[in-house]
Amino acid sequence: MQESVHSVLTRQVEKNAKAIILLSGGLDSATVLAIAVSQGFECHTISFDYGQRHLVELHFARDLSKQLGAKTHRVVSVDMNPIGGSALTDWSIDVPVSGVDTNAIPVTYVPARNTVFLSYALALAEVLGADDIFIGVNSVDYSGYPDCRPEYIAAFEKMANLATKVGVEGHKLCIKTPLMTLSKAQIIKLGQSLGVNYALTVSCYQADEHGLACGVCDSCRLRKQGFVDANVPDPTQYKA
């Protein structure tokens, strides 16, 4: 599941191999799509309208999918507002802006979100005949989400091969996490080497309808620091 930067840049796959890419419109998922394309996969992107307050990310995801060379792009509606429990899906909970707390799971964690998203991606993989699913989770520069850990990804991959027709028939399904052990700065440098235009991405938890970032939420802070550490100019457009 995990790959070094070298293997990311040099690995090639069999001709016509298909992959499903979870694409949010953010920095990490855009990099993951570029990685999969560079490795020779026929890429099919999937994004989710799950009732998130930063809905503008879907417009960025659509444009990124086309710009980076995916063959198809889908948007799946999964309304998680009635469940709530997160600042991203419940407007009565404020998005934290006081800084990243590494000792607690933040209120921006959406209960079971990656499990829901990966399940849809898994279904699409079965239908399209894809053996690989790419997701941009990261255990280094992240906000404490339990469903971004290697242990979770390994468990989901095991379940995927037990719960599907293709798995039972011997087609091993793999969940690829090429960013898992990279810092945000390393991700940015890798993406740059693959031609990702980060001005076309949005990471902010409360970006406005034009994609302007707040600059103070956890995601913005991690992104801003990543560009500083990478010594790369930050192309993010922030609110005045």
KOLZA-692945 format. One record per residue (C-alpha): residue number from 1; residue in three letters; x, y, z. Coordinates in steps of 0.1 Angstrom, whole numbers, always signed. Example, Ala and Ser with C-alpha at 12.3 -4.5 7.8 and 13.67 -1.06 7.14 Angstrom:
BEGIN
+------+------+-------+-------+-------+
! resi ! resn !    c1 !    c2 !    c3 !
+------+------+-------+-------+-------+
!    1 !  ALA !  +123 !   -45 !   +78 !
!    2 !  SER !  +137 !   -11 !   +71 !
+------+------+-------+-------+-------+
***
This chain:
BEGIN
+------+------+-------+-------+-------+
! resi ! resn !    c1 !    c2 !    c3 !
+------+------+-------+-------+-------+
!    1 !  MET !    +0 !    +0 !    +0 !
!    2 !  GLN !   +27 !   +25 !    +9 !
!    3 !  GLU !   +52 !   +37 !   -17 !
!    4 !  SER !   +85 !   +57 !   -16 !
!    5 !  VAL !   +88 !   +88 !   -36 !
!    6 !  HIS !  +112 !   +70 !   -59 !
!    7 !  SER !   +88 !   +42 !   -66 !
!    8 !  VAL !   +60 !   +66 !   -71 !
!    9 !  LEU !   +80 !   +83 !   -99 !
!   10 !  THR !   +93 !   +52 !  -115 !
!   11 !  ARG !   +65 !   +26 !  -112 !
!   12 !  GLN !   +46 !   +17 !  -143 !
!   13 !  VAL !   +16 !    -6 !  -146 !
!   14 !  GLU !    +2 !   -30 !  -173 !
!   15 !  LYS !   -13 !   -14 !  -203 !
!   16 !  ASN !   -51 !    -6 !  -199 !
!   17 !  ALA !   -49 !   -11 !  -161 !
!   18 !  LYS !   -77 !    +9 !  -145 !
!   19 !  ALA !   -77 !   +28 !  -112 !
!   20 !  ILE !  -104 !   +46 !   -92 !
!   21 !  ILE !   -92 !   +79 !   -77 !
!   22 !  LEU !  -109 !   +96 !   -48 !
!   23 !  LEU !  -107 !  +133 !   -58 !
!   24 !  SER !  -118 !  +160 !   -34 !
!   25 !  GLY !  -104 !  +190 !   -53 !
!   26 !  GLY !   -77 !  +195 !   -27 !
!   27 !  LEU !   -40 !  +195 !   -28 !
!   28 !  ASP !   -35 !  +159 !   -17 !
!   29 !  SER !   -60 !  +142 !   -39 !
!   30 !  ALA !   -48 !  +162 !   -70 !
!   31 !  THR !   -13 !  +149 !   -63 !
!   32 !  VAL !   -26 !  +113 !   -60 !
!   33 !  LEU !   -44 !  +116 !   -94 !
!   34 !  ALA !   -12 !  +129 !  -110 !
!   35 !  ILE !    +7 !  +100 !   -95 !
!   36 !  ALA !   -18 !   +74 !  -109 !
!   37 !  VAL !   -18 !   +91 !  -143 !
!   38 !  SER !   +21 !   +91 !  -144 !
!   39 !  GLN !   +22 !   +54 !  -136 !
!   40 !  GLY !    +1 !   +46 !  -166 !
!   41 !  PHE !   -33 !   +39 !  -151 !
!   42 !  GLU !   -65 !   +47 !  -169 !
!   43 !  CYS !   -80 !   +69 !  -142 !
!   44 !  HIS !  -116 !   +72 !  -132 !
!   45 !  THR !  -122 !   +99 !  -106 !
!   46 !  ILE !  -150 !  +100 !   -80 !
!   47 !  SER !  -160 !  +129 !   -58 !
!   48 !  PHE !  -187 !  +132 !   -32 !
!   49 !  ASP !  -214 !  +158 !   -24 !
!   50 !  TYR !  -219 !  +147 !   +12 !
!   51 !  GLY !  -234 !  +180 !   +25 !
!   52 !  GLN !  -200 !  +196 !   +32 !
!   53 !  ARG !  -199 !  +233 !   +39 !
!   54 !  HIS !  -170 !  +237 !   +14 !
!   55 !  LEU !  -191 !  +225 !   -15 !
!   56 !  VAL !  -170 !  +246 !   -40 !
!   57 !  GLU !  -144 !  +218 !   -39 !
!   58 !  LEU !  -165 !  +198 !   -63 !
!   59 !  HIS !  -161 !  +224 !   -90 !
!   60 !  PHE !  -123 !  +222 !   -85 !
!   61 !  ALA !  -124 !  +184 !   -85 !
!   62 !  ARG !  -143 !  +184 !  -119 !
!   63 !  ASP !  -118 !  +207 !  -135 !
!   64 !  LEU !   -88 !  +189 !  -120 !
!   65 !  SER !  -100 !  +155 !  -133 !
!   66 !  LYS !  -101 !  +169 !  -168 !
!   67 !  GLN !   -69 !  +189 !  -166 !
!   68 !  LEU !   -49 !  +160 !  -152 !
!   69 !  GLY !   -61 !  +135 !  -177 !
!   70 !  ALA !   -87 !  +112 !  -160 !
!   71 !  LYS !  -110 !   +93 !  -184 !
!   72 !  THR !  -142 !   +98 !  -165 !
!   73 !  HIS !  -154 !  +118 !  -135 !
!   74 !  ARG !  -184 !  +111 !  -112 !
!   75 !  VAL !  -200 !  +130 !   -84 !
!   76 !  VAL !  -219 !  +108 !   -59 !
!   77 !  SER !  -245 !  +124 !   -36 !
!   78 !  VAL !  -243 !  +110 !    +0 !
!   79 !  ASP !  -262 !  +133 !   +24 !
!   80 !  MET !  -244 !  +132 !   +57 !
!   81 !  ASN !  -261 !  +163 !   +71 !
!   82 !  PRO !  -288 !  +143 !   +89 !
!   83 !  ILE !  -261 !  +124 !  +108 !
!   84 !  GLY !  -241 !  +155 !  +117 !
!   85 !  GLY !  -214 !  +152 !  +143 !
!   86 !  SER !  -188 !  +172 !  +124 !
!   87 !  ALA !  -181 !  +209 !  +118 !
!   88 !  LEU !  -181 !  +201 !   +81 !
!   89 !  THR !  -216 !  +188 !   +80 !
!   90 !  ASP !  -233 !  +205 !  +109 !
!   91 !  TRP !  -235 !  +243 !  +106 !
!   92 !  SER !  -242 !  +246 !  +144 !
!   93 !  ILE !  -206 !  +235 !  +150 !
!   94 !  ASP !  -179 !  +261 !  +143 !
!   95 !  VAL !  -148 !  +252 !  +122 !
!   96 !  PRO !  -119 !  +255 !  +146 !
!   97 !  VAL !   -95 !  +283 !  +137 !
!   98 !  SER !   -72 !  +285 !  +167 !
!   99 !  GLY !   -45 !  +261 !  +154 !
!  100 !  VAL !   -40 !  +223 !  +150 !
!  101 !  ASP !   -43 !  +203 !  +182 !
!  102 !  THR !   -23 !  +171 !  +177 !
!  103 !  ASN !   -36 !  +156 !  +210 !
!  104 !  ALA !   -72 !  +153 !  +200 !
!  105 !  ILE !   -95 !  +143 !  +171 !
!  106 !  PRO !  -109 !  +176 !  +159 !
!  107 !  VAL !  -145 !  +184 !  +153 !
!  108 !  THR !  -138 !  +185 !  +115 !
!  109 !  TYR !  -136 !  +147 !  +116 !
!  110 !  VAL !  -167 !  +134 !   +97 !
!  111 !  PRO !  -178 !  +101 !  +113 !
!  112 !  ALA !  -171 !   +71 !   +90 !
!  113 !  ARG !  -165 !   +94 !   +59 !
!  114 !  ASN !  -136 !   +75 !   +44 !
!  115 !  THR !  -154 !   +42 !   +50 !
!  116 !  VAL !  -184 !   +55 !   +31 !
!  117 !  PHE !  -163 !   +70 !    +3 !
!  118 !  LEU !  -141 !   +39 !    -1 !
!  119 !  SER !  -172 !   +17 !    -2 !
!  120 !  TYR !  -185 !   +37 !   -32 !
!  121 !  ALA !  -151 !   +36 !   -49 !
!  122 !  LEU !  -150 !    -1 !   -43 !
!  123 !  ALA !  -184 !    -6 !   -60 !
!  124 !  LEU !  -172 !   +15 !   -89 !
!  125 !  ALA !  -140 !    -5 !   -91 !
!  126 !  GLU !  -160 !   -38 !   -94 !
!  127 !  VAL !  -182 !   -23 !  -122 !
!  128 !  LEU !  -153 !    -9 !  -142 !
!  129 !  GLY !  -129 !   -38 !  -136 !
!  130 !  ALA !  -103 !   -17 !  -117 !
!  131 !  ASP !   -80 !   -35 !   -93 !
!  132 !  ASP !   -66 !    -3 !   -76 !
!  133 !  ILE !   -82 !   +24 !   -56 !
!  134 !  PHE !   -61 !   +55 !   -48 !
!  135 !  ILE !   -69 !   +78 !   -18 !
!  136 !  GLY !   -48 !  +107 !    -5 !
!  137 !  VAL !   -47 !   +99 !   +32 !
!  138 !  ASN !   -17 !  +108 !   +52 !
!  139 !  SER !    -4 !   +99 !   +86 !
!  140 !  VAL !   +23 !  +126 !   +89 !
!  141 !  ASP !    +7 !  +160 !   +82 !
!  142 !  TYR !   -29 !  +153 !   +91 !
!  143 !  SER !   -55 !  +165 !  +115 !
!  144 !  GLY !   -58 !  +134 !  +137 !
!  145 !  TYR !   -84 !  +115 !  +117 !
!  146 !  PRO !   -86 !   +78 !  +127 !
!  147 !  ASP !   -96 !   +68 !   +91 !
!  148 !  CYS !   -63 !   +82 !   +77 !
!  149 !  ARG !   -41 !   +56 !   +94 !
!  150 !  PRO !   -22 !   +27 !   +78 !
!  151 !  GLU !   -40 !    +3 !  +100 !
!  152 !  TYR !   -74 !   +14 !   +88 !
!  153 !  ILE !   -64 !   +12 !   +51 !
!  154 !  ALA !   -51 !   -23 !   +56 !
!  155 !  ALA !   -83 !   -34 !   +73 !
!  156 !  PHE !  -105 !   -19 !   +46 !
!  157 !  GLU !   -84 !   -36 !   +19 !
!  158 !  LYS !   -88 !   -69 !   +36 !
!  159 !  MET !  -125 !   -64 !   +39 !
!  160 !  ALA !  -127 !   -54 !    +2 !
!  161 !  ASN !  -112 !   -86 !    -9 !
!  162 !  LEU !  -136 !  -106 !   +13 !
!  163 !  ALA !  -168 !   -87 !    +4 !
!  164 !  THR !  -167 !   -85 !   -34 !
!  165 !  LYS !  -173 !  -108 !   -63 !
!  166 !  VAL !  -140 !   -99 !   -79 !
!  167 !  GLY !  -121 !  -105 !   -46 !
!  168 !  VAL !  -136 !  -140 !   -43 !
!  169 !  GLU !  -128 !  -147 !   -79 !
!  170 !  GLY !   -91 !  -140 !   -73 !
!  171 !  HIS !   -87 !  -104 !   -85 !
!  172 !  LYS !   -68 !   -88 !   -56 !
!  173 !  LEU !   -81 !   -53 !   -49 !
!  174 !  CYS !   -55 !   -28 !   -36 !
!  175 !  ILE !   -60 !    +4 !   -17 !
!  176 !  LYS !   -31 !   +27 !   -28 !
!  177 !  THR !   -20 !   +54 !    -4 !
!  178 !  PRO !   +11 !   +69 !   -20 !
!  179 !  LEU !   +11 !  +100 !    +3 !
!  180 !  MET !    +8 !   +80 !   +36 !
!  181 !  THR !   +43 !   +87 !   +49 !
!  182 !  LEU !   +51 !  +120 !   +31 !
!  183 !  SER !   +52 !  +154 !   +47 !
!  184 !  LYS !   +31 !  +182 !   +31 !
!  185 !  ALA !   +63 !  +197 !   +17 !
!  186 !  GLN !   +72 !  +164 !    +1 !
!  187 !  ILE !   +38 !  +161 !   -14 !
!  188 !  ILE !   +40 !  +195 !   -29 !
!  189 !  LYS !   +74 !  +189 !   -44 !
!  190 !  LEU !   +62 !  +156 !   -58 !
!  191 !  GLY !   +32 !  +172 !   -73 !
!  192 !  GLN !   +52 !  +199 !   -88 !
!  193 !  SER !   +75 !  +173 !  -105 !
!  194 !  LEU !   +43 !  +158 !  -120 !
!  195 !  GLY !   +29 !  +191 !  -133 !
!  196 !  VAL !    +2 !  +197 !  -107 !
!  197 !  ASN !   -10 !  +233 !  -107 !
!  198 !  TYR !   -19 !  +238 !   -70 !
!  199 !  ALA !   -36 !  +271 !   -79 !
!  200 !  LEU !   -64 !  +249 !   -92 !
!  201 !  THR !   -69 !  +232 !   -58 !
!  202 !  VAL !   -88 !  +242 !   -27 !
!  203 !  SER !   -81 !  +227 !    +7 !
!  204 !  CYS !  -100 !  +251 !   +30 !
!  205 !  TYR !  -127 !  +237 !   +53 !
!  206 !  GLN !  -148 !  +269 !   +48 !
!  207 !  ALA !  -138 !  +282 !   +14 !
!  208 !  ASP !  -164 !  +306 !    -1 !
!  209 !  GLU !  -183 !  +301 !   -33 !
!  210 !  HIS !  -154 !  +314 !   -53 !
!  211 !  GLY !  -129 !  +290 !   -37 !
!  212 !  LEU !  -112 !  +317 !   -16 !
!  213 !  ALA !   -96 !  +301 !   +15 !
!  214 !  CYS !  -100 !  +313 !   +51 !
!  215 !  GLY !   -63 !  +308 !   +59 !
!  216 !  VAL !   -69 !  +299 !   +95 !
!  217 !  CYS !   -86 !  +265 !   +97 !
!  218 !  ASP !   -66 !  +233 !  +103 !
!  219 !  SER !   -64 !  +224 !   +66 !
!  220 !  CYS !   -53 !  +259 !   +56 !
!  221 !  ARG !   -26 !  +260 !   +83 !
!  222 !  LEU !   -12 !  +226 !   +72 !
!  223 !  ARG !   -13 !  +236 !   +35 !
!  224 !  LYS !    +4 !  +270 !   +42 !
!  225 !  GLN !   +31 !  +255 !   +62 !
!  226 !  GLY !   +37 !  +229 !   +35 !
!  227 !  PHE !   +45 !  +255 !    +9 !
!  228 !  VAL !   +68 !  +273 !   +34 !
!  229 !  ASP !   +87 !  +241 !   +42 !
!  230 !  ALA !   +89 !  +232 !    +5 !
!  231 !  ASN !  +102 !  +267 !    -3 !
!  232 !  VAL !   +76 !  +270 !   -30 !
!  233 !  PRO !   +54 !  +301 !   -35 !
!  234 !  ASP !   +19 !  +295 !   -21 !
!  235 !  PRO !    -6 !  +300 !   -50 !
!  236 !  THR !   -36 !  +298 !   -27 !
!  237 !  GLN !   -62 !  +326 !   -30 !
!  238 !  TYR !   -72 !  +338 !    +4 !
!  239 !  LYS !  -101 !  +359 !   +15 !
!  240 !  ALA !   -93 !  +396 !   +20 !
+------+------+-------+-------+-------+
***
